[in-house]
Amino acid sequence: MSTPTLEGHSSALDAAENTAAHLVAITLRVRRFNPEVSADSEWVDYQIQVDPKERVLDALHKVKWEIDGSLTFRRSCAHGVCGSDAMRINGRNRLACKTLIKDVNPDQPITIEPIKGLTVLKDLVVDMDPFFQAYRDVMPFLITKGNEPTRERLQSAEDRERFDDTTKCILCAACTSSCPVFWNDGQYFGPAAIVNAHRFIFDSRDEGGEQRLEILNDKDGVWRCRTTFNCTDACPRGIEVTKAIQEVKRALITRRF
């Protein structure tokens, strides 16, 4: 029978020490709101230790799982695809799952609050119904006439390139909730809805462009944009949102798309 040794135990301790050496102490300053407790929101600080290469979402998980299970926020894929964890981090709209701790000045309190312009339901969770209603209103689907085709609708690479940028939208609402017009007028369609209208207006296979343009020609449509570029700066997918809005405006004037 072999004699037990402490080598494995020693290696585990060394690994734990090496991991701890990479940790930094940070303060997460989260705007908390619970309508069942108070009509007012409040800032709550949480001191935790994290690896600076981890994401803000990881820090929020640590708070929820180890300190305060009542902290409420949305997240799903955690890989920047579902768009569910959009929030204001240090005053800017970002996806928590794509924002590294080291990139948001961990030496200072990291402020986290819900995105603006939508009703806060609890903590970092907002009511997304108005956002998705605007998305549905622009008819974000292919509209065609005639009989159903017996083969796929072909499109050239050049025609596909025309609207490629706006296909990247993940409906996180970061662009719309960064828009000052949307903050002050919840009836405005908002950048995300216009981006998704753009995706079909400029699709060579679609035949509903005129209908969408008329929808966006409304007083709460594309003309409300003030070209502040907040939406472009906020987009986690790098979509040139302001450019897309300007192209829709041009299409409305020229009726060429």
N, C-alpha and C positions, 0 to 999 in steps of 0.2 A: 504494500500500500504506500502511495506517495505521501510525502510529508507536506502539510499545508504551509504555504508561505504568505507573506503580506505584500508580495509584489503587485498583485492585481489591485489590492486595496490602495496601495501607494500610488499607482497609476491613475486610479479614479480620483484621488485627492488632488493630484497634480493637474488633471484635466479641469476639475472644478475651480481650482485656484486660477488657472489660465483664463477660464471663462469669466470669473469674477473680475479679473484685472481689466477686462475690456468694457466693463459696465460703467455707466456714468449716472449720477443722480440728477434727475430732472423734476420739474414741477409742471404738471398738467393743470391748467386753469380752465375748467369746463363751465360753460353757462348751463346751469340746471334749471329745469322748469317742470313742475308737476301740478297740473290744474286741480288735482284732488287735494292738494295741500295748501297752495297759495296761488293767487292771481298774478303774482310777480315772479320773475326769474331771479336767480342769484348766481354769483360766481363761487365755485367751490374748487379749492386747490387739492391736488393729490401729489404726494412725493413718492416717486418710485425710482428704481434703478433699472436701466435698460442698456442694451448695446446700441450705440449711436447709429449703427448701420441698419437697425430695425426700423420699421415703419411706424407712423403715428397710429395706425390701426392696431399694431401689436401692443403699443402702450395702452390704448383704450381697452384692449382685451385683458391686459394685466390688471388694470383698475377694476374692471367688471368681475373678473374671475377670482381676484385675490383680496380686493378691498371693499368694493361696494357693488353688489349684484343688482342694485336698482338702477344703475346707470343705463340709459336706453339710447341705442343708435342702430342704424341699419347697416348691414353688410352682408355680402353673399359670396361671390367668387374670390374676393381678396386678390385679384390679379388685374385690376384696371379694365375689366371688360363689362361687368354688369352695371357699373355706374351707381350702385345703390348707396355708397358711403361718401357722397359729396357733402362737404361741410366747410365752414370758414375756419381756416387754420392761420393764426397770426394775421387775421384780417383779410385773407385772400381765399377765394373759393378753390378748393383742391379735393382730390380723392385721397382719403386717409390711407388707402392701401398702396398709393404710389408716392407718398411723401415720406422721405427718410428723416429720422430724428436729427441727424447731423446737418441737414439742410435748412432747418428752421430755428437755428440759434438755441441749442439746448442749454446754454449758460443763463438764459432768461426764461421766465415762465412762458410756456407754449399755450397760447389761448385757443380754445376750441369752442365754436358756437354753431348753431344751425344756419343754413343758408337763408338769405333774406328774401322778402317778398312773398313768402308762403306761410300760412298759419302754422305756428309751432304746436304740435300735439303733445309732445313730452320730450324733454331734454334736447337731443339732436335730431329728433324725428319731426318732419314737417308734413303737412297735408299736400300730397302730390296730385290730387284730383284736378285742380285747375290747370296744372301744367300738362297733364295727359289729355285733358279735354281740348286744349288748344292744339295739341298734336293730332288728335282725331279729326278736328275741324278742318284741317288742311288736306284731308284725304290722302294719307301716306301709304298709298298702294297703287299698283299699276292699273290704269284705266284704259281699256281697249274696246273697239267696236267689232261687230261682225261675229262670225262663228268661232268657236273655240278651235285653235290651230291643232293640227295633227303632229306638229313637231315644235321644238323650242323656237322662240322668236330670236332670230340671229341679230347680232349687233357688231359693228366693227370696233376694233380696239380704240380708234380715234373717238367714236361716239361714246364709248364707255368712259374714256378719259375725261370727257366733258363734265361729268358729274361725280367723278371718283372721290373727290375730297369730301363731299357731303354724305357719302355712304358710311363714313367712319363714326357717325354720331351714335353714342351709347345711351342717350336720354338720361344723363345724370343730372341735368338741370343746372349745372355749374354756370353755363353761359347765361341762361335766362335769369337766374337769381343774382347775377352780377350786374344786371342792367338797371341803371337809375330810373329809366322810364317805367320798367316793370315794377320797381319798388313803389312808385307813386301811382301807378295805374294798373291794377290787376287785370284789366280787360285787354291789355295789349297782348297780342299773340306771343310775342317774345322770340328771341333769336333761335331757340331750338326748333320751334314749329316752322319758322321760315326756312331754316336749314333743311328740314325734312320735306318741305314743299319744293325747295330747289332741287332736291335729289330726283324728284319725278318730273318737274317742269322741264328739265333739260335732258330727260331720258328720251332718246329717239323712238323708243317703242311705245311710249305713252301718248294717249290722246285726250288727257284731261287737263292739259296745261292752262287753257283759257279759263276753265272753272276755278282752278286754284288761284290764278292771277286775280280774278274778280273777288275771291274771298279775301285776298291780301290787299286789295285796293280799298278795303273798308277803312274807316277812320281809326280803328284799332289795329290796323294791319301794318304793312311794311313801312308806310310813311311816318310812323311814330319813331322810327330809329333815328337817333341823333349822332350816330357815328362816333361814339366815344372809345371804341375798340376794347371796352371792358370784356365783352363776350369772347373776343379772339384771345385775349390774354388769359382768360379763365379756362378755356377748353383744354382738358387733359389729353385729348387726342390730336391736338395741333391743327384742328380745322380752321381755315381762314373764314371765320364766321362773318365778319364785317364785309369781306369781299363777296361772299355768297348773297348777303342781303342787298348789296349794291347791284349785283347782277339781276336780282329779281326786280328791283326798281327800274333798271334799264329795260328789262323785258316788258314791264308794264307800259313804259313810255313808247317803245318802238314796236311792241307786239311781235318781236322776233326772238325766238328761242329754239 
